[in-house]
Amino acid sequence: MKPLFIFALALALAAGVTPLMILLARRLGWVVQPREDRWHRRPTAVFGGVAIYLAFAAAFLLLGPRDRLSLSLAGCASAVFLLGLIDDVFDLKPQVKFLGQLLVAIVAVSLGLSFTFLPWPWLNVPLTLLWLVGVTNAVNILDNMDGLSSGVTLVAASVLALISLMRGSPEMGLTAAALAGAAGGFLIYNFNPARIFMGDCGSLFLGFTLAGCTIMGSGGASHLTLALLIPVGVLVVPIFDTTLVTFQRTSHGRSIAQGGRDHSSHRLVFLGLSERKAVLVLILISLAGGLVSLWLQYVSTLVAAVVLALAVVVFVFFGVFLGGVKVYDAKAQPALRWKSPLLGRVVLHKKQILQILADLLLFAAAYTASWLLRFEGRLGRDLMTLLTHSLPWVLAAKMLALGLFGVYRGDWRYVSVHAMVQLAKALLLGSLLVVAGIAAFYRFEGFSRTALIMDFVLSFMFLAGCRFLIRIFTESVAHKKGVPVLIMGAGDGGELLLRELRNNPSLPYLPVGFVDDDPAKQGLTIHGIKVLGTRADIPALAARHQVQRVFIAILSMPGERFADVKAACAACGVECSRIQPIIKL
């Protein structure tokens, strides 16, 4: 119960101190004005990180742990808070701020805060330094939209507290619970529309403390995979956002340290989500990552590896989807001049390279999962030897088959039935090559034919599913805003127009429904858009859905009938346009 008490105390303190900081900041002029490269639209109080730190410090001193490692973490986190406060006041150079973080991280490691899952201390130490500084900055740059950094910290710290309770290690749990409470109390005033920002003193403190808690939490993991999954799963959103921004800025010839509206949260808003929904989506992703890392405490290493491979692929495709959002000014963007021709080609063909790497992970996950399913998760030493020795040849055979069928010459955005048929053929050829190789070199001794069949099925499911992810992402969040329109004609022309309106970002239209005079089509749904009525219902539908334009997608409609529809639309103040054929014979 003590973690719950310290969480409640920190929550109450942060919720009480933050309004006082808002009043103090406004009275003393500690207010940040809107800027072109920042997201907020009105003057907002700053130094909210002071409230976060005071709430955490008070709860930690009253109810927190007293072991040396926890006290060392709290002391070093306090030093990082002071560094951030100095930066907020004097605007330190990035190099100075980085050196300060590195110095505090070195002190923390010297006091015993270090990863221990690798057998080589000389490798654990630099890995710990990289993790402490990296996560600190990842949470810092995640503070780019109202409630995002504090919300993700609330979720991540809460999951860490749960993990510590399940393991019976209260020290890390109490520290994480205090951090979660402080972030949660501040979130009340930081969620959109924010009344106060935390500043670097808050984001750096949250990031460093989170990083330290994950290091403490990974120490009790039963094996290396779990030791890695705990920190990565809990902090999946900051890691993903930092990776996306770094890769995109580098590939567009921009400085990594340069600020801007190119983070994952900004891209979700550009796709049509509101600021609140964009933040909630990322917080839910953080929660999912934390819960998965919690669940993986109870599964085998192989199951954890399969889940990790699938998760990596999903985030790769999600990153490619968000990376396709145009957020940079083409006129202001510098020309790319890569010193290395090889690096230039890698950036140019990054989608194909990422897809190949993703498919390799999916094939490995499918092959491993098929063995786990066939043998009910119990793989002895002999089976593990066969699995590991045959996996490279399985990957080679399947990648060769995909190359022969030209799978990588297609565009991810245009997944079709034909593409799925080609994929199935390629996977069938790959499976036949695998069977032939196993028969030739192993004579099927120790191999399960059922597992090979399951491998083919899982491979198709994984690859086809991931190729549909881009479409799923697009239809889930894209085109939520736009001019409401009706499409007249629920046939081939209407379906083609609907796809064009959805796939072409330059067309600012939001289809709300079809109208068609055919009684058999009433109530049907095409790509999620319903046939709402006939042309006689256009005035009522226009009023109900605030329709501003009707597109007529019936190429064979006579001229006099088009004139009648246009007159009916004009009577209710709605524009009417007729779609022209692509090819005129």
C-alpha positions as CSV (number, residue, x, y, z in Angstrom):
1,M,0.0,0.0,0.0
2,K,2.9,2.3,0.5
3,P,3.5,2.9,-3.3
4,L,-0.2,4.0,-3.5
5,F,0.2,6.4,-0.6
6,I,3.3,8.0,-2.0
7,F,1.6,8.3,-5.4
8,A,-1.4,10.0,-3.9
9,L,0.7,12.3,-1.9
10,A,2.8,13.4,-4.9
11,L,-0.4,13.8,-6.9
12,A,-2.0,16.0,-4.3
13,L,1.1,18.1,-3.9
14,A,1.6,18.6,-7.6
15,A,-2.1,19.5,-8.1
16,G,-1.8,22.0,-5.2
17,V,1.5,23.6,-6.0
18,T,1.0,24.0,-9.8
19,P,-1.8,26.6,-9.6
20,L,0.5,28.6,-7.2
21,M,3.3,28.4,-9.8
22,I,0.8,29.6,-12.5
23,L,-0.1,32.7,-10.4
24,L,3.6,33.4,-9.5
25,A,4.7,33.0,-13.1
26,R,2.0,35.4,-14.4
27,R,2.8,38.0,-11.7
28,L,6.5,37.9,-12.4
29,G,6.2,37.7,-16.1
30,W,7.5,34.2,-16.5
31,V,5.4,33.7,-19.6
32,V,6.4,32.2,-23.0
33,Q,5.0,33.9,-26.1
34,P,3.8,32.0,-29.2
35,R,6.5,31.4,-31.9
36,E,6.4,30.2,-35.4
37,D,8.4,27.1,-34.7
38,R,6.4,26.2,-31.5
39,W,2.9,24.7,-31.2
40,H,1.1,26.9,-28.5
41,R,-1.0,29.8,-29.7
42,R,-1.3,31.9,-26.6
43,P,1.0,33.2,-23.9
44,T,1.6,30.5,-21.3
45,A,3.2,30.3,-17.9
46,V,6.5,28.4,-17.5
47,F,8.6,26.9,-14.8
48,G,6.0,24.2,-14.1
49,G,8.9,21.8,-13.6
50,V,9.4,23.5,-10.2
51,A,6.0,22.2,-9.1
52,I,6.8,18.7,-10.4
53,Y,10.1,18.6,-8.6
54,L,8.8,20.0,-5.3
55,A,5.9,17.5,-5.3
56,F,8.3,14.6,-6.0
57,A,10.9,15.7,-3.5
58,A,8.4,16.2,-0.7
59,A,6.8,12.8,-1.3
60,F,10.1,11.1,-1.6
61,L,11.5,12.6,1.6
62,L,8.4,11.7,3.6
63,L,7.6,8.2,2.3
64,G,10.4,7.3,-0.1
65,P,13.0,4.5,0.1
66,R,16.2,5.0,2.1
67,D,18.5,2.7,0.3
68,R,21.7,4.0,-1.2
69,L,20.8,3.5,-4.9
70,S,17.4,5.3,-4.6
71,L,19.0,8.2,-2.7
72,S,21.7,8.4,-5.4
73,L,19.1,8.6,-8.1
74,A,17.1,11.2,-6.3
75,G,20.3,13.3,-5.8
76,C,21.4,13.1,-9.4
77,A,17.9,13.8,-10.6
78,S,17.9,16.9,-8.4
79,A,21.2,18.0,-10.1
80,V,19.6,17.5,-13.5
81,F,16.6,19.6,-12.4
82,L,19.0,22.4,-11.4
83,L,20.7,22.2,-14.8
84,G,17.3,22.5,-16.5
85,L,16.4,25.4,-14.3
86,I,19.6,27.2,-15.2
87,D,18.9,26.5,-18.9
88,D,15.3,27.9,-18.6
89,V,16.7,31.1,-17.1
90,F,19.9,31.6,-19.1
91,D,19.3,29.6,-22.2
92,L,22.4,27.4,-22.2
93,K,24.1,26.2,-25.4
94,P,23.2,22.6,-26.4
95,Q,26.8,21.6,-25.9
96,V,26.9,22.9,-22.3
97,K,23.6,21.3,-21.5
98,F,24.8,18.0,-22.9
99,L,28.1,18.1,-21.0
100,G,26.2,18.8,-17.8
101,Q,23.9,15.8,-18.3
102,L,26.8,13.6,-19.1
103,L,28.6,14.7,-15.9
104,V,25.6,13.9,-13.8
105,A,25.2,10.5,-15.5
106,I,28.9,9.7,-14.7
107,V,28.3,10.6,-11.1
108,A,25.2,8.4,-11.0
109,V,27.1,5.4,-12.5
110,S,29.9,5.9,-10.0
111,L,27.4,5.7,-7.2
112,G,26.2,2.3,-8.5
113,L,23.3,3.1,-10.9
114,S,24.2,0.9,-13.8
115,F,22.9,-1.8,-16.1
116,T,24.2,-5.3,-15.0
117,F,22.6,-7.6,-17.5
118,L,25.8,-7.8,-19.7
119,P,28.7,-9.9,-18.3
120,W,31.2,-7.2,-19.2
121,P,31.3,-4.2,-16.9
122,W,33.3,-2.1,-19.4
123,L,30.3,-2.4,-21.7
124,N,27.6,-1.9,-19.1
125,V,29.0,1.5,-18.1
126,P,28.9,3.3,-21.5
127,L,25.6,1.7,-22.2
128,T,24.2,3.1,-19.0
129,L,25.6,6.6,-19.8
130,L,24.1,6.5,-23.2
131,W,20.8,5.4,-21.8
132,L,20.7,8.1,-19.1
133,V,21.6,10.9,-21.4
134,G,19.5,9.6,-24.3
135,V,16.3,9.1,-22.4
136,T,16.7,12.4,-20.6
137,N,16.8,14.2,-24.0
138,A,14.1,12.0,-25.5
139,V,11.6,13.0,-22.8
140,N,12.8,16.6,-23.2
141,I,12.1,16.8,-26.9
142,L,8.9,14.9,-26.4
143,D,7.6,18.0,-24.5
144,N,6.3,19.5,-27.7
145,M,2.6,19.4,-27.2
146,D,0.3,20.0,-24.3
147,G,0.3,17.1,-21.8
148,L,2.4,14.7,-23.9
149,S,5.6,14.5,-21.8
150,S,3.8,14.5,-18.5
151,G,1.2,12.0,-19.7
152,V,3.8,9.6,-21.1
153,T,5.8,9.9,-17.8
154,L,2.6,9.2,-15.8
155,V,2.0,6.0,-17.7
156,A,5.6,4.8,-17.8
157,A,6.3,5.4,-14.2
158,S,3.1,3.7,-13.2
159,V,4.0,0.6,-15.1
160,L,7.5,0.6,-13.5
161,A,5.8,0.8,-10.1
162,L,3.6,-2.2,-10.9
163,I,6.6,-4.2,-12.1
164,S,8.4,-3.5,-8.9
165,L,5.4,-4.6,-6.8
166,M,5.2,-7.9,-8.8
167,R,8.9,-8.5,-8.2
168,G,8.9,-7.6,-4.6
169,S,11.4,-4.7,-5.0
170,P,9.8,-1.7,-3.3
171,E,12.7,0.7,-3.7
172,M,12.3,1.3,-7.4
173,G,8.5,1.1,-7.0
174,L,8.3,3.9,-4.5
175,T,10.5,6.2,-6.6
176,A,8.5,5.5,-9.7
177,A,5.2,5.9,-7.8
178,A,6.3,9.4,-6.6
179,L,7.3,10.3,-10.1
180,A,4.0,9.2,-11.5
181,G,2.0,11.1,-8.9
182,A,4.0,14.3,-9.5
183,A,3.5,14.0,-13.3
184,G,-0.2,13.2,-12.9
185,G,-0.8,16.2,-10.7
186,F,0.9,18.5,-13.1
187,L,-0.9,16.9,-16.1
188,I,-4.2,18.4,-14.8
189,Y,-3.0,21.8,-15.7
190,N,-0.7,20.8,-18.6
191,F,-3.3,19.0,-20.8
192,N,-4.7,20.8,-23.8
193,P,-5.2,23.7,-23.5
194,A,-2.2,24.0,-21.2
195,R,-2.2,26.7,-18.5
196,I,1.5,26.1,-17.7
197,F,4.6,24.5,-19.4
198,M,7.1,22.5,-17.4
199,G,10.2,23.8,-19.2
200,D,13.5,22.1,-19.3
201,C,13.7,21.9,-15.5
202,G,10.7,19.6,-15.6
203,S,11.3,17.5,-18.8
204,L,15.0,16.9,-18.0
205,F,14.1,15.9,-14.4
206,L,11.3,13.5,-15.6
207,G,13.5,12.0,-18.3
208,F,16.5,11.4,-16.0
209,T,14.4,9.9,-13.2
210,L,12.6,7.7,-15.6
211,A,15.8,6.4,-17.1
212,G,17.2,5.7,-13.6
213,C,14.1,3.8,-12.6
214,T,14.2,1.6,-15.7
215,I,17.9,0.8,-14.9
216,M,16.9,-0.2,-11.4
217,G,13.9,-2.2,-12.8
218,S,16.0,-4.1,-15.3
219,G,18.3,-5.5,-12.6
220,G,16.0,-8.2,-11.5
221,A,15.1,-9.6,-14.9
222,S,15.5,-13.3,-15.3
223,H,17.4,-13.1,-18.7
224,L,18.9,-10.6,-21.1
225,T,15.8,-10.3,-23.3
226,L,13.6,-9.1,-20.5
227,A,16.3,-6.9,-19.2
228,L,16.2,-5.1,-22.5
229,L,12.4,-5.2,-23.0
230,I,11.5,-3.5,-19.7
231,P,13.2,-0.1,-20.4
232,V,12.4,-0.2,-24.1
233,G,8.8,-1.2,-23.7
234,V,8.1,1.4,-20.9
235,L,9.7,4.2,-22.9
236,V,8.6,3.2,-26.4
237,V,7.1,6.6,-27.3
238,P,10.1,8.8,-26.4
239,I,12.4,6.3,-28.2
240,F,10.2,6.1,-31.3
241,D,9.7,9.9,-31.5
242,T,13.5,10.6,-31.1
243,T,14.3,8.0,-33.7
244,L,11.7,9.4,-36.2
245,V,12.8,13.0,-35.7
246,T,16.5,12.1,-36.0
247,F,16.1,10.0,-39.1
248,Q,13.8,12.5,-40.9
249,R,15.9,15.6,-40.1
250,T,19.1,13.7,-41.2
251,S,17.5,12.5,-44.4
252,H,16.2,16.0,-45.2
253,G,19.6,17.7,-44.5
254,R,18.5,19.4,-41.4
255,S,20.3,19.7,-38.1
256,I,19.2,17.2,-35.4
257,A,19.4,20.0,-32.8
258,Q,17.1,22.2,-34.8
259,G,13.6,22.6,-33.3
260,G,10.4,22.5,-35.3
261,R,7.0,20.9,-35.8
262,D,8.2,17.6,-37.1
263,H,7.6,15.3,-34.2
264,S,5.2,12.4,-34.2
265,S,2.5,14.4,-32.3
266,H,2.7,17.2,-34.9
267,R,2.4,14.8,-37.8
268,L,-0.7,13.2,-36.3
269,V,-2.3,16.6,-36.1
270,F,-1.3,17.4,-39.7
271,L,-3.1,14.2,-40.7
272,G,-6.3,15.4,-39.2
273,L,-6.4,14.5,-35.5
274,S,-7.0,17.2,-32.9
275,E,-4.2,18.0,-30.5
276,R,-5.9,16.2,-27.7
277,K,-6.5,13.0,-29.8
278,A,-2.9,13.1,-31.0
279,V,-1.6,13.2,-27.4
280,L,-4.0,10.5,-26.3
281,V,-2.9,8.2,-29.1
282,L,0.7,8.5,-28.1
283,I,-0.2,8.0,-24.4
284,L,-2.2,4.9,-25.3
285,I,0.8,3.6,-27.3
286,S,2.9,4.2,-24.2
287,L,0.4,2.3,-22.1
288,A,0.4,-0.6,-24.6
289,G,4.2,-0.8,-24.6
290,G,4.2,-0.8,-20.8
291,L,1.5,-3.5,-20.5
292,V,3.3,-5.7,-23.1
293,S,6.6,-5.4,-21.1
294,L,4.6,-6.3,-18.0
295,W,3.1,-9.4,-19.7
296,L,6.5,-10.5,-21.1
297,Q,7.7,-11.1,-17.6
298,Y,5.7,-14.4,-17.6
299,V,6.7,-15.8,-21.0
300,S,9.7,-17.6,-22.5
301,T,12.6,-15.8,-24.2
302,L,11.5,-17.1,-27.6
303,V,8.0,-15.8,-27.2
304,A,9.4,-12.4,-26.0
305,A,11.6,-12.3,-29.1
306,V,8.7,-13.0,-31.5
307,V,6.6,-10.3,-29.9
308,L,9.6,-7.9,-30.0
309,A,10.1,-8.6,-33.7
310,L,6.5,-7.9,-34.5
311,A,6.4,-4.8,-32.4
312,V,9.6,-3.4,-34.2
313,V,8.0,-4.0,-37.6
314,V,4.8,-2.3,-36.6
315,F,6.7,0.8,-35.4
316,V,8.8,0.8,-38.5
317,F,5.7,0.9,-40.7
318,F,4.1,3.5,-38.4
319,G,7.3,5.6,-38.7
320,V,7.3,5.3,-42.5
321,F,3.6,6.4,-42.5
322,L,4.3,9.4,-40.3
323,G,7.5,10.2,-42.2
324,G,5.4,10.6,-45.3
325,V,3.6,13.6,-43.9
326,K,5.0,16.8,-45.4
327,V,6.1,19.0,-42.5
328,Y,9.1,20.8,-44.0
329,D,9.0,23.9,-46.2
330,A,10.3,22.8,-49.6
331,K,11.6,26.3,-50.3
332,A,13.5,26.5,-47.0
333,Q,14.8,23.0,-47.2
334,P,18.5,22.8,-48.1
335,A,19.7,20.7,-50.9
336,L,21.0,17.3,-49.9
337,R,24.7,16.8,-50.6
338,W,25.9,13.5,-49.2
339,K,29.6,13.1,-48.8
340,S,29.2,9.4,-49.3
341,P,27.4,8.2,-52.5
342,L,26.5,5.0,-50.6
343,L,24.8,7.0,-47.9
344,G,22.9,9.0,-50.5
345,R,21.6,5.8,-52.1
346,V,20.6,4.4,-48.7
347,V,18.5,7.5,-48.0
348,L,17.0,7.5,-51.5
349,H,15.9,3.9,-51.2
350,K,15.1,4.0,-47.5
351,K,11.6,2.5,-47.9
352,Q,12.8,-0.5,-49.8
353,I,15.6,-1.1,-47.3
354,L,13.3,-0.8,-44.4
355,Q,10.8,-3.1,-46.0
356,I,13.5,-5.8,-46.6
357,L,14.7,-5.5,-43.0
358,A,11.1,-5.7,-41.7
359,D,10.4,-8.8,-43.8
360,L,13.5,-10.5,-42.4
361,L,12.2,-9.9,-38.9
362,L,8.7,-11.1,-39.9
363,F,10.1,-14.3,-41.5
364,A,12.2,-15.0,-38.4
365,A,9.1,-14.3,-36.1
366,A,6.9,-16.6,-38.3
367,Y,9.4,-19.4,-38.4
368,T,10.0,-19.3,-34.6
369,A,6.3,-18.9,-33.8
370,S,5.4,-22.0,-36.0
371,W,7.9,-24.1,-33.9
372,L,6.5,-22.7,-30.7
373,L,2.9,-23.5,-31.7
374,R,3.8,-27.0,-33.0
375,F,5.7,-28.0,-29.9
376,E,3.4,-26.0,-27.5
377,G,6.2,-23.7,-26.4
378,R,8.6,-26.5,-25.2
379,L,11.7,-26.5,-27.3
380,G,14.5,-28.7,-26.0
381,R,18.2,-28.4,-26.8
382,D,18.0,-30.5,-30.0
383,L,15.0,-28.6,-31.3
384,M,16.6,-25.3,-30.5
385,T,19.7,-26.4,-32.4
386,L,17.7,-27.3,-35.5
387,L,15.8,-24.1,-35.3
388,T,18.8,-21.8,-35.1
389,H,20.8,-23.8,-37.7
390,S,18.0,-23.8,-40.3
391,L,16.7,-20.2,-39.7
392,P,19.4,-18.5,-41.9
393,W,18.6,-20.8,-44.8
394,V,14.9,-20.2,-44.4
395,L,15.4,-16.4,-44.5
396,A,17.6,-16.7,-47.6
397,A,15.1,-18.9,-49.5
398,K,12.2,-16.7,-48.7
399,M,13.9,-13.4,-49.5
400,L,15.1,-15.0,-52.8
401,A,11.5,-15.9,-53.7
402,L,10.3,-12.4,-52.9
403,G,12.9,-10.9,-55.1
404,L,12.1,-13.3,-58.0
405,F,8.4,-12.2,-57.9
406,G,9.3,-8.5,-57.8
407,V,7.6,-7.9,-54.5
408,Y,9.8,-5.0,-53.6
409,R,9.0,-3.1,-56.8
410,G,5.5,-2.2,-55.6
411,D,4.5,0.9,-53.6
412,W,3.3,0.4,-50.1
413,R,0.4,2.8,-50.6
414,Y,-1.3,0.8,-53.3
415,V,-1.8,-2.6,-51.8
416,S,-4.2,-4.6,-54.0
417,V,-5.5,-8.1,-54.5
418,H,-3.0,-8.7,-57.3
419,A,-0.2,-7.7,-54.9
420,M,-1.5,-10.2,-52.3
421,V,-1.6,-13.0,-55.0
422,Q,2.0,-12.3,-56.0
423,L,3.0,-12.3,-52.3
424,A,1.3,-15.7,-51.8
425,K,3.0,-17.1,-54.9
426,A,6.4,-15.9,-53.7
427,L,5.9,-17.3,-50.2
428,L,4.7,-20.6,-51.7
429,L,7.9,-20.8,-53.7
430,G,10.0,-19.9,-50.7
431,S,8.3,-22.6,-48.6
432,L,9.0,-25.1,-51.4
433,L,12.6,-24.1,-51.4
434,V,12.8,-24.5,-47.7
435,V,11.2,-28.0,-47.9
436,A,13.6,-29.0,-50.6
437,G,16.6,-27.8,-48.6
438,I,15.5,-29.6,-45.4
439,A,14.9,-32.8,-47.4
440,A,18.3,-32.6,-49.0
441,F,20.4,-31.7,-46.0
442,Y,18.5,-33.0,-43.0
443,R,16.2,-35.6,-44.5
444,F,13.5,-34.2,-42.3
445,E,15.1,-35.7,-39.2
446,G,13.7,-33.8,-36.2
447,F,11.7,-31.4,-38.4
448,S,7.9,-31.1,-38.3
449,R,6.0,-30.9,-41.5
450,T,3.1,-29.3,-39.6
451,A,5.5,-26.5,-38.5
452,L,6.5,-25.8,-42.1
453,I,2.9,-25.5,-43.1
454,M,2.2,-23.2,-40.2
455,D,5.3,-21.2,-41.1
456,F,3.8,-20.5,-44.6
457,V,0.5,-19.4,-43.2
458,L,2.0,-17.2,-40.5
459,S,4.5,-15.7,-43.0
460,F,1.6,-14.7,-45.3
461,M,-0.4,-13.3,-42.4
462,F,2.5,-11.3,-41.0
463,L,3.6,-9.9,-44.4
464,A,0.2,-9.2,-45.8
465,G,-1.0,-7.6,-42.5
466,C,2.0,-5.3,-42.3
467,R,1.5,-4.2,-45.9
468,F,-2.0,-3.3,-45.1
469,L,-0.9,-1.3,-42.1
470,I,-0.2,1.8,-44.2
471,R,-3.8,1.7,-45.5
472,I,-5.1,1.1,-42.0
473,F,-3.1,4.0,-40.6
474,T,-4.3,6.3,-43.4
475,E,-8.0,5.4,-43.1
476,S,-7.8,5.6,-39.3
477,V,-6.5,9.1,-38.9
478,A,-6.3,10.8,-42.3
479,H,-8.9,13.1,-43.8
480,K,-10.8,13.7,-40.5
481,K,-11.0,17.3,-41.6
482,G,-12.2,18.8,-44.9
483,V,-15.1,20.1,-46.8
484,P,-18.1,17.7,-46.4
485,V,-19.2,16.3,-49.7
486,L,-21.7,13.8,-51.1
487,I,-20.9,11.5,-54.0
488,M,-23.8,10.7,-56.3
489,G,-23.3,7.3,-57.9
490,A,-22.4,4.2,-55.8
491,G,-20.8,2.4,-58.7
492,D,-17.3,2.1,-60.2
493,G,-17.0,5.8,-60.8
494,G,-18.1,6.7,-57.3
495,E,-15.7,4.1,-55.8
496,L,-12.8,5.5,-57.9
497,L,-13.6,9.1,-56.9
498,L,-13.8,8.1,-53.2
499,R,-10.3,6.5,-53.4
500,E,-8.9,9.6,-55.1
501,L,-10.4,11.9,-52.5
502,R,-8.8,9.8,-49.7
503,N,-5.4,9.2,-51.3
504,N,-4.8,12.7,-52.7
505,P,-3.9,15.1,-49.8
506,S,-4.2,18.1,-52.1
507,L,-8.0,17.6,-52.3
508,P,-9.6,19.2,-49.2
509,Y,-12.8,17.1,-49.2
510,L,-14.3,14.8,-46.6
511,P,-16.8,12.3,-48.2
512,V,-19.7,11.8,-45.8
513,G,-21.9,9.5,-47.9
514,F,-23.2,8.3,-51.3
515,V,-26.5,9.0,-52.9
516,D,-27.9,6.7,-55.6
517,D,-31.3,6.2,-57.2
518,D,-30.9,2.4,-57.4
519,P,-33.1,0.9,-54.6
520,A,-30.8,-2.2,-54.5
521,K,-27.8,0.0,-53.4
522,Q,-29.6,1.7,-50.5
523,G,-27.8,1.0,-47.2
524,L,-24.7,-0.4,-48.8
525,T,-21.2,0.6,-47.7
526,I,-18.2,1.3,-49.9
527,H,-14.9,1.6,-48.2
528,G,-16.6,2.6,-45.0
529,I,-18.9,5.2,-46.6
530,K,-22.6,4.4,-46.6
531,V,-25.2,5.0,-49.3
532,L,-27.5,7.5,-47.4
533,G,-30.3,7.9,-49.9
534,T,-31.4,9.0,-53.4
535,R,-31.1,12.3,-55.2
536,A,-34.4,13.4,-53.6
537,D,-32.7,13.2,-50.2
538,I,-29.9,15.6,-51.1
539,P,-31.4,18.7,-49.5
540,A,-32.1,16.9,-46.2
541,L,-28.6,15.2,-46.2
542,A,-27.0,18.5,-47.0
543,A,-28.6,20.1,-44.0
544,R,-27.8,17.2,-41.7
545,H,-24.1,16.8,-42.6
546,Q,-23.3,20.4,-43.6
547,V,-22.6,19.3,-47.1
548,Q,-21.0,22.0,-49.3
549,R,-20.5,20.1,-52.5
550,V,-22.0,17.2,-54.5
551,F,-19.8,15.3,-56.9
552,I,-21.7,13.4,-59.6
553,A,-19.8,10.2,-60.5
554,I,-22.2,8.8,-63.0
555,L,-20.5,9.2,-66.4
556,S,-23.6,8.0,-68.3
557,M,-26.0,10.6,-66.7
558,P,-28.0,12.5,-69.4
559,G,-27.5,16.2,-69.6
560,E,-31.1,17.1,-68.6
561,R,-30.9,14.8,-65.5
562,F,-27.6,16.5,-64.5
563,A,-29.3,19.9,-64.9
564,D,-32.1,18.8,-62.5
565,V,-29.6,17.6,-59.9
566,K,-27.6,20.8,-60.2
567,A,-30.8,22.9,-59.8
568,A,-31.7,20.9,-56.7
569,C,-28.3,21.5,-55.2
570,A,-28.4,25.2,-56.0
571,A,-31.7,25.5,-54.2
572,C,-30.2,24.4,-51.0
573,G,-26.9,26.3,-51.4
574,V,-24.7,23.4,-52.4
575,E,-22.2,23.4,-55.3
576,C,-22.5,20.6,-57.8
577,S,-19.7,19.2,-60.0
578,R,-19.7,16.5,-62.6
579,I,-16.7,14.1,-62.8
580,Q,-15.3,13.9,-66.3
581,P,-14.0,10.6,-67.8
582,I,-10.3,10.0,-67.7
583,I,-10.2,8.8,-71.3
584,K,-12.6,10.2,-73.9
585,L,-13.2,7.9,-76.9
